[in-house]
Amino acid sequence: MSKLSSASLSNLPGNLSVPSYDRSQLSVGIVHFGVGGFHRAHQAMYLDRLMSDGGARDWAICGVGVLPGDAAMKTVMDAQDCLYTLVLKNPDGSREGRVIGSIIEYLLAPEDPEAVIEKMAAPGTRIVSLTITEGGYNFHHVTGEFDAGNPAVAADLQPGATPATVFGLVAEALQRRRDRGLPPFTVMSCDNIQGNGEVARKMFTAFASLRDPELGAWMQENVAFPNSMVDRITPVTTDQDRAMVAEDFGVEDAWPVVSEDFEQWVLQDDFPQGRPAYEDAGVQLVDDVEPYELMKLRLLNASHQGLCYLGYLAGYRYAHEVSQDPLFADFLLEYMVREASPTLAPLPGVDLPAYQHRLIERFSNEYVRDTLARLCAESSDRIPKWLLPVIRENLASGGEIHRSATIVAGWARYAEGTDEQGRAIEVVDRLRETLMASAARNREDPLAFISNADLFGDLASNDRFVQAYTAALESLHQAGAVATVSNLAAGSQA
């Protein structure tokens, strides 16, 4: 069995597709922060598709890791010449493997920040893209303002500091481009945040303005931050996935990526320095992304939150297990139809009922094996952006909120740290201690969890929400998740 590398490509089995293009002829046009599974299953895949068709040769990716933990990815990328296997797990159980070759370099910022800055400052770099997670944009969840008090950010703002955050690195690179008379690169956010381009603009220019007001003003005027909507379920790579790649495709890959067969990318066409011909690879280029991103965030992402806490409490551990349970599947559809969809703007060309049912089918793909633990992680970065806007709009309009409130109650119950069988839950969240301390008081003070104004704003003072939330929380404590969801279903039919 061959270890994956440039030298081994010609010896790999015929059932594994490999790059048909000469990677030695590629040059970097994109620097990407956050080379995780999603980026490698999505943006890098689209570029590989273009390269296979003879294009995008000057748009290869240089990946960048900013966190110390990214050293593991650098080790693998260096050993494998930045190659990796992408495996699509189809709903019928079949699998398709392809070696992706569009990433040609990987830099670790803690190891060599100067190399990262100069790579972005190079004339050939015209796009800097981001998948730094919802929490990576450093803004307050209620006010939406940049958090200058973040210790890492504050350190980067010290005079003469060596940049360590993505904000400091990008600002320094743009400063050098401006000083050298080079046009700025486009900053392309690919994270699950409403108006991700506008959020990126606000956060990066806020940092730059604190560092140098003139630089901040120049960025505001000259740097493009297109919005985008991205979609492909990509679970965390496991040792079982590595073993599957070895068995099915005869290659030893230390960090393959597995994903569902579905893909979608809607992208605002705002790239002053040019871009790859994304439309030729299946990307939808539009003037206004917002209707599509709201559809995805409030239907797919918020529904993931709808299944993960309640499903985990009930004893399930995988998304497909919950989604194949008719009770939970109906709960998710009712949330989408009765609570989320009424908050969406018209979507020309989109069959919304078909989209909603397709989501349930995607969630039910047992071969993807997306864990509920992954979906439950970092809830404090997800619920405020994906679900609370649905609640607030329905409160304002008089719309239904019972299912949304039940999802929030499910989060509160999950944060207590044990499921309904008494098994410990490993809560993964940047606010873990705060959340668990509040959740520990749920039974004595039903409003303890939602009284965190930094996350929930004034929802704890809204009588209609409080009534729906406390009723759901009490039901979860006394009857459990299955009975709570069942009672909601019975109530909707009454």
HELIX and SHEET records of a PDB file:
HELIX    1   1 SER A    6  ASN A   11  5                                   6    
HELIX    2   2 ARG A   23  GLN A   25  5                                   3    
HELIX    3   3 GLY A   37  ALA A   41  1                                   5    
HELIX    4   4 GLN A   43  SER A   52  1                                  10    
HELIX    5   5 PRO A   68  ASP A   70  5                                   3    
HELIX    6   6 ALA A   71  ALA A   79  1                                   9    
HELIX    7   7 PRO A  113  ALA A  121  1                                   9    
HELIX    8   8 GLU A  134  TYR A  137  5                                   4    
HELIX    9   9 PRO A  151  ASP A  156  1                                   6    
HELIX   10  10 VAL A  166  ASP A  179  1                                  14    
HELIX   11  11 ASN A  196  ARG A  211  1                                  16    
HELIX   12  12 PRO A  213  ASN A  222  1                                  10    
HELIX   13  13 ASP A  239  PHE A  249  1                                  11    
HELIX   14  14 TYR A  278  ALA A  281  5                                   4    
HELIX   15  15 GLU A  290  MET A  295  1                                   6    
HELIX   16  16 LYS A  296  ASN A  301  3                                   6    
HELIX   17  17 ALA A  302  ALA A  314  1                                  13    
HELIX   18  18 ALA A  319  SER A  323  1                                   5    
HELIX   19  19 PRO A  326  TYR A  335  1                                  10    
HELIX   20  20 MET A  336  ALA A  340  3                                   5    
HELIX   21  21 SER A  341  THR A  343  5                                   3    
HELIX   22  22 LEU A  352  PHE A  363  1                                  12    
HELIX   23  23 LEU A  372  CYS A  376  1                                   5    
HELIX   24  24 SER A  379  TRP A  386  1                                   8    
HELIX   25  25 LEU A  388  SER A  397  1                                  10    
HELIX   26  26 HIS A  402  TYR A  414  1                                  13    
HELIX   27  27 ARG A  432  ALA A  439  1                                   8    
HELIX   28  28 PHE A  449  SER A  451  5                                   3    
HELIX   29  29 ALA A  453  PHE A  456  1                                   4    
HELIX   30  30 LEU A  459  SER A  461  5                                   3    
HELIX   31  31 ASP A  463  GLN A  478  1                                  16    
HELIX   32  32 ALA A  481  GLN A  493  1                                  13    
SHEET    1   A 2 SER A   2  LYS A   3  0                                        
SHEET    2   A 2 VAL A 251  GLU A 252  1                                        
SHEET    1   B 4 LEU A  16  SER A  17  0                                        
SHEET    2   B 4 ARG A  95  ILE A 100  1                                        
SHEET    3   B 4 TYR A  84  LYS A  89 -1                                        
SHEET    4   B 4 VAL A 257  SER A 259  1                                        
SHEET    1   C 5 ILE A 103  LEU A 108  0                                        
SHEET    2   C 5 ALA A  60  GLY A  65  1                                        
SHEET    3   C 5 VAL A  28  PHE A  33  1                                        
SHEET    4   C 5 ILE A 127  LEU A 130  1                                        
SHEET    5   C 5 THR A 186  SER A 189  1                                        
SHEET    1   D 3 SER A 228  ASP A 231  0                                        
SHEET    2   D 3 GLN A 264  GLN A 268 -1                                        
SHEET    3   D 3 GLN A 284  VAL A 286  1                                        
END                                                                             
